[in-house]
């Protein structure tokens, strides 16, 4: 990871590295083209300036995040000292300031970089005066010019380096944003997969599992009726066959599309009434069904949720309630439909932890449809399940019935 950060910084500063290389070559050429202090001294001066470039390249490769690191400070001190030595050998070495000034602001923060700029410029005047290259009567002019150069270098050098650093930071932010977007997409995909698995589990629980439960229950009944009541046994075998066929269709629907299937053009009240009648026939429990209000079309998803809630509620009555009667009411409200299923069974304590998926699955399905789900129950007092689903009236509907699913 650390190496990746270093590589990223090197990549961001590649333009400045190229500039430093070009400016360094130009400085060396100018020094060698003007060997007024002697060829050997000029070569030595050019060599010092030339050596600074690979050192700068190495520092950029090795530096960590942020400015003023040990590599940064070390290079700037060495570059300042090397520049002053080179300047003492050939006055044309001052062209190297065009190389060093941007480097100081790229590697150091504002204050250290400004100090380094001041040192190399003021130090250059002192070096030239010390070696006799600057007459005494020219010190004032040189000093004023040096102050101007320092101010210019600090102002524009800082602004240019700041823009470069901001661009590099924006690049890093964009890279992080892209990485975060990728992570969000992956999390969203995982969440979608988890939601889909939960939906499939609900579909299988609300349809296939209930159908198999009915088949098992009817199978036990047939075993006791084969000799005592053959007619009842044949009727229960017919119910088993119908349920098995419906389960087969349901499994094909789940595999093929995972959308509400087995449509028969029935209105919701008719479909619910058949579920209740089938339940009463299979269990012998007295079951009543009433509709309150005028039936009207509702979104297919709402009809499916109502049907699944009724199926699961009656399945719970079959398995747990030991009820004698069950009442089912479907009420059409101005902007919603309400389904209420009540039984006079043994009930349960709603605050006691329970096993099973039925109630939680119903509640989740209702919430996904934008509805409200509530349970009323206590030991020995039966159970009431109420579901209210959004179903605004459809203006100009051609029919007062909506297609929904057949019971499982």
N, C-alpha and C positions, 0 to 999 in steps of 0.2 A: 504494500500500500504506500509506504514511504517512497519507494522508488517510482511508483506511478505519479505521485505528486511532483517529484523532481522532474520527471520527464515532461509533465504537463507545464511546469514553469519554464523549462527550456524551450518548449514548443511556443509558448506565449511570447517569449523574448527573442525569438529567432530573427525578427526584423531588426532589433537593436544589435544583435550579434553580427548580422550582415553589415549594418552601418558601421559598427566598431571596426570590423575587418577592413572595410573600404577606407575609412578615415585613417586607420593606422598605416595602411600601405601608402596613402597620400602623404602623411607626415614623414614617413621614412624616406620617400622619394625626395621631398623638399629638403630635408636635412642633408641627404647625400648630394643633392644638386648645389648646395651652398656650403662647401667645406672651408669656410673662411678661417676657422680655428685650427685647421689642420685635418688631413684626411683621417688619421687614426682617431682623433677625438670625435670627429663627426660620425665615423662608423660606430664608435662606442655609444654615442648618444642615440643613433638610430637603432642600435641593437637593444638598448634598454626599452625604448618605446615599443619595439616589435615584440619583445618578450611579454609585455603586459597583456597583449591580446589573448594568447592561450591561457594565461592565468585567469582572465575575466571569463573565458569560456568554461574553464574548470569550475570556477566559483558558481556560475549559473547552473551547472550540472549538479553540484553538490549542495547547494543552499536549500534550507528548509522553508516552510511557510513563513511569511512575514519578513519584515526588514530588520536591519541591525543585528543579524546573526553573527556568530564569530567568524565565519568565512567571509561575510560581507565586510565587516569592520577591518579584518586583517588585510583583505585585498585593497581596500581604499587607503589604508595607511601605507602599504607597500607601493601602491600606484603614486600616491602623493610624493613619497620620498624618491621613487625612481624618476618621476618627472622633474623634480628639482635638480637631481644629479645630472640628468640628460640636458636640462637647460643650461647648467653650468659649463657643459662641453660644447653646446651649439645653441645659439639664441633662437634658431628656427624651431627648436623643440617646443616652443610655446604654442605651435599649431596643434599639439596633442591635447590642448584644452578642449578642442572640439570633440575629442574622443572621451576624455575623462569626465567632463561635466555631466553629460547624460548618464554615464555609468554611476556616478555618485548618487544621483537622485533615483535611479532604478534600484540600487542596492540598500540605500539608507533612507531613514525617515527625514522629515523636513529639517530639523535642527542640526543633526549630525552632517547631513549633506551640505547645508549652508556653511557650516564650519569648515568642511573639507574644501569647498569652493574658495572660501576666503583665504585659507592657508596656502593653497597652490598659487593663487593669483598674487597675494601680498608677498608670499615667499619668493615668487619669481622675480619681483622687483628687487627684493633684498639680495637675491643670488646675483642678478645682473649688476647691481651696484657693487657687491663684494668682489666680483672678478674684474671690475673695471670696465664692464661693457656699457654701463650707464653713467654718463657724466653727472657730477654733482648738481649742476644747474638745471638738469632735466628731471631731477627726482620729483619735484612738485608736479610737473606735467604728467610724469609717469604714474604718480600716485593718484592723481585725479582720474586719469584714464582707467587705472586699475579699479577704482571705486565704481566707475560706470560699468566696467565689464563684470564686476562682482554682482552688482545690482541686476544687470541684464541677465546674467547666468542664473542667478537664484530665482528670479521671477519666471522667466520663460522655461528654464530647465525644470523647475518644480511643476509648472502647468503642464508641460508636455509629458513628464513622467507620470503625473497624476492621471491624465487622460489615458495613458497607456495602461496604468494599473487598474483604472476603473473598467476599461474594456476587457482586460483579462479577468477581472472579478465578475463582470457580467457573463463572460463566457463560462466561467465555473458555475455561476448560478443557473445558467441555462442547462448546463450538463446535469446539475443536481435536479433541476426541475424535470428534465426528461427522465432521469432515473426514478424520481418519485412518481411520475406519471406511469412509468412502466410497472412499478410496484403496486400502484393503485389499481391498474388494469388487472394485474395478476390476482390481487386480493378480491377485486370485483368478480373475476371469473371463478375464484374459489367459493365466494359467497353465493354466486349464482348456482354453482354446482351443488352446494349444500342445500340451498332452497329447493332446487329441483329434486334432490334425493328425498327431502322432507315431503314434498308434494307427492312424489311417487309412493312414498310410504303411506300417506293418507289415502291416496286413491286405492291402493291394494287393501288397506285395512277396512275402508268404508265399502268396498265392493266384493273383492274376491274372498277375503276372510269371512265376511258375513255370509256369503253364498255357501262356502264350505261348512260353516257352522250349521246352516239350515239343512244341508245334505246329511251331515252327521246326525243331527237331531231326528230327521225323518227316517234315517236308516235304523236308528234304535227303535223308533216306533213301529217300523215295518216288521222287525224281528219278532215283536210281541203280537202282531196282528195276522201273521201268515196263516195260522191255524184258527185263531178265534174269530177274526173278522177279515176275510179275504178281500171284500169290497173296499174296506178302509185301507188295507195294505196296497191294493192297486192304485187307489187315489193318491196315496203318499208316494208311491213309486213314480207316478206321473209328475208330481210336484218336484221330486228329486231330479227327474230328467229335465224338466223345464229350468230348474235352477242351475243344473250343470251346463245346459246350453247357454244360458245367460252369462254364466261365469266365463265360458269359453269366448263368447263375444267380447266380454269386458277385457279379458286378458289380451285379445288381439287389438282392441282399441288402445290399451295402455302402451303396448309395444309399438303400434303403428304411429300414433299421433300424440298421445298424452293430452287429448282434448276431450271435452264432453261428447260422448258417443251414445250409441243405441237410441237415437231419436226416433220417435214414432209419431210426431205431430200432435202429441197430447198436450193439453193445457196442464199447468202445474197442479191445480186441484184434482184433476183426474188421476195424474200420476201418483200423488200422495194418497189418494183414496185407495188405489190399487195396492200400494205398499201396506196400508193399514189392514186391508181385507186379507192380503196374503199372510200377514203376521197373525191375525186372528185365526185363520184356517190352520196354520201350522202349529200354533201353540195352544189353542182353545181358550185363550184369554179374551175377555170381552173388550173390544176395541171400538171406539166411536170416532167419527171424523166429521167436523163441521167447518163451513166456510162462512166468515163474517165479512160482509161487504161485497161489492161487485168485483168479480175477477177481471183483471186487465193484464195486458202484456207487461213483462218485466225483462230485464237483460238476461240472456241465457245463463250467464255465470251466476246470477242471483238465484235463478230457478235450480241450478245444479247444487248450489250450497244448501238451499232449503231441503232438497231431496236427500242429500247426503246426511244432513243433520237428523232428519227423521229416521233414516235407515239406521244410523248409529245409535240414536236414542232407543229405538225399539230393540236393537241388538242388546243394549245394556239391560233393558227390561227383561228380555229373554234369559240372559245369563246371570243376572244378579238380583233382580228386584223381587221375584216370587210374587208378582202382583196378580190381582184378580181382575182389575179393569185398567184400561188405558184410554185417555181422552186426548185427541189431537185437534187443535184449532188453528186454522189458517185465516188470518185477518188482513184485509187490505186497508191500509191507512192512506191518508192523502199523499204522502211522499215515501211510503215504505210499505213493506209487508212484514207481518209478525207471525211467527210459527211458535206454538206452545204445545209441549208434550208433557202430560202429567200422568202419574200412576199412583196407585195406593199400596205400593210395595213396602219393603222393609226400610228403604231410605238409607242414608249414611251421614256421617259427620263430615261436613265439607272442610273442616280444619285439620282433619287427620290425613297424614300422607297416604297416598294410594298408589297402587301399581296400575299398569295399563296405559294405553295411549288414547282411549276413546274420547274423554272429555277434553283433554288438551288438544287433540287433533281437531275436534269440532270448533273449539274456541279459536284456534289458529286459522282455520279455514274461514270462519266468519269475519275475523279481523282483516284478513286479506281482501275480502269483498267489501270492506268499509262498514261492516255492521257491528252490532252489539250482541254480546252473549252473556247470559246469566243462568245460574243454577240455584234452585231453592230445594233444600233437603235437610232432613234431620232423622235420626234413628227412629224407626217405627211410624213415621209420618209421611212416607212416600217421597217422590221426587218430582220436581217441575223444572223443565228446561225451556227457556224463552230465548228466541232469536229474533232480532229485528234487523232487516236488511233494506238498504236503499233501493226504492223502486218507484221513482216518480212517474206520474201518469204520462202516457204517450199521447200527445195531441194529434188528432187526425189518424189514429190507428185504424187500419182496415179491419182488424179482427180483435176480439176481446180475449183471445187466447194466445199464448206464446208457446213455442216448442220447447220441450224439456226432456229429460231423460226418463226412461222407464225404470221401475224399481228393480233392484238386484235381487 
